[in-house]
Amino acid sequence: MASATVRGTAQDGSTAPRLGLRANAAQFTLLVAVNALVGGMLGQERTVLPLLAGQVFGLHAHTAALTFIVAFGLSKAVANYAAGAWSDRHGRKPVLVAGWFAAVPVPLLLIWAPTWWWVVAANVLLGVSQGLTWSTTVVMKIDLAGPGRRGLAMGLNEAAGYGAVAVTALATGWVAAHAGLRPEPFLLGIAFAALGLGLSSLAVRETHHHARHEAVTDDAPSRGELSDREVFARTSWRDRTLSAASQAGLVNNLNDGLAWGLFPVLFAGAGLSVGRIGWLAATYPAVWGLGQVATGALSDRWGRRGLIVAGMLVQALALGLVAAADSFGWWLVATALLGAGTAMVYPTLLAVIGDVAQPAWRARSVGVYRLWRDGGFAVGALLAGVLADLWGIRAAVLAVAALTAVSGVVARVRMAPVTSAAGARA
């Protein structure tokens, strides 16, 4: 089915922005490419950094080794919130460009780091960059897509980002297996940062006017402008659907923090080579990334809640299999299953926020949701590290599996059956 478009006339008589994927195909495609570069910046760490912690910097306590994920999660969560507020006040493009400037030093710090705290500092900058760039590309795609195909738009956005995470994780694993853990794997990050900054500065166009136009033409009853505090409260706990999405997002990225920090250590402890660990580190985001094109579009037709609940339960099953398995083959199945469950959840939660939040405060609501969601990186790293140090990695994975199942039940109880056609209700 073709993407719906909306055309109107501005107050000054000029043609108003057109909403829809087809009407904005060139800019939407460019933003998909930019978000792939954003994902590549994250993917450069997925295979190599957990191994650097033990083999280069001598960190064998899991809690200490996962400090880089805590730093990343906290800084990204705060940057997500700031990105939403700044995008509404100053426009989307300046925030996107600022995020790429923050990314430039990251691969250089990882290459030259003489101590682990340089790595932690690099991940603070990476979190700031990811929060500003990824949040802004999400908001810009929601702006362009309009109300009809948000699920598909978010599926394409997240598929590009996490597909690039997977490809880069696989590539850096291969490079590390042949050339060592530093510096060669991080040369990709230098190229990604240069390309992302160049495209965002020179080719990306502002989309804030699309959101303003949608606000004018929106059929949903307006409740006036909301303060930042009101948007935070509504997204975090007052609105049952928005708050259910926020808690599910937090637990989802808690899983990702666990997978990022402990899976490579678990696999290495079982005797797998760096190359095979790279394949496992890439399989999870690859299935996650590619699957989101289908799941995002399906959520537009079938509704959001069912996919979210099912996705959380599939993730719980996959984590249980990771804890129980002890071979490359079964871990490959488990990581693919974890990617499938995450694909069901990730774009659908973002589409829920786009459905329920009104255009006037939607960017800020996206920022609050992503604050909670990416805070899950920090919560997951701390929880997984403490549990792994106390009882071992497998016990930590099982505990997170149980928490994920509970989150799916909470989403089923609190979330309204939102769809793209009937979701704008805030």
C-alpha positions, 0 to 999 in steps of 0.5 A: 500500500502506498504511503499516505501524503498530506498537502496543505497551504501555509498561512502565507499562501505557500505550499505546505510540507508534504507528509509521507514516505513517498513524498519525502523519499530522498531525504528519508533515504538519506536519513536511513544512510546517516543512521546506518553510520550512527549504528556503525559507530556503536558496532565498532565496540561490540566484539572488541571492547569486552575482550580489550577489558580483560586481555589488554587492561587486565579487568577480570571482575565483571562489574569493573569491566562493564563500566564502559557500558554504564558510562555509555548508557547514562550519557546516552540516556541524558543526551536522548532527553536533551535531544528531544527538548532541543529538537523542539526548540532549535530544530532537528538538524543542529542537534544531529550535527552536534551529535556527530561532532561528539563522535569524532574523538571516540575512535581516536581515544579507543586507539590511544587509550593508555588506561581503562578510564580513557575507554570509559571517557570515550564511551561517555562521548559515544553515548552523547553522540548516539543520544543526539544523532539516533534520537534526532534521526528517529524524530526526523523520520517520524516528521517526514512519514506522517501518521500513516506509516510510522511503524514502517518508518521506524522499522527502516530506521532501526534496521539501518542502525542495527544492521550496521551494528551487526556488519561492523561487529562482524568486520571488527571481529575479523580484523581483530582476529587477523591484526589484533585488538588495536588499532585496526578495528577502530579505523572504521569508526574514523571513517564513519564519523567523517562521513556522518558529519559531512552528510549531516552538515551538507545534505540533511535538511530540517524537518521541524516544519513537517511536524508543525504542519502535522500539528495544524492538520491533526484531527486529534483534539489538542490539549494545548502546549505541555511543559517539559515536566508534564511531558516527562510525567505523562511519558514516564507514568501518567499515561498507561500506554506511554509508561508501558512502552518506557518500561519495556524499552528499559528492559529491552536495552537492559538485555542489550547491555547484558549481551554487549558486555557479558556474551563475548566473555561467556563465549570466550570462556567456552573456548570460542575464537575471536572470529566465532565470537564476532559471528555471534556478536553480529548475529543478534543485531543482524536479525534484529536489524533486518527483522525490523523492516517487517515487524515495523510494517506489521505493527501498522496493520496488526497493532502494536501491543501484541508484537511488543508482548510477544517480542519480550517473551521471545527475548526471555526464551532466548536468554534462557537458551543462552544460559543453558547452551554450551556450543557455538551452534546453540548459541547461534540459534539463541542469539538469532532468537534474541534478535528476532524478539528484539526486532518485534519490540524495538520499532514498535515501541517507537511507533507507539510514542509517535502514535500517542504523543501529539506533534507539538510535544512528540520530540520531547516524548521520544526523548523521555522514552529514549531516556528510560530505554537507554538507561537500561544499558546502565541498569543492565551492565550494573545488574549483570556485572553484580550478579555475574560476580556473585553467582556467575554469568549464566545465573545473571543471564537467567535472572535477566530472562525472568525480568524480561518475561515480567516486563512483557506481562506488564506491557500486556496489562497496561498498554492500550491496543494502539494502531497507526490508524487509531493511536493519536489520542493523547 
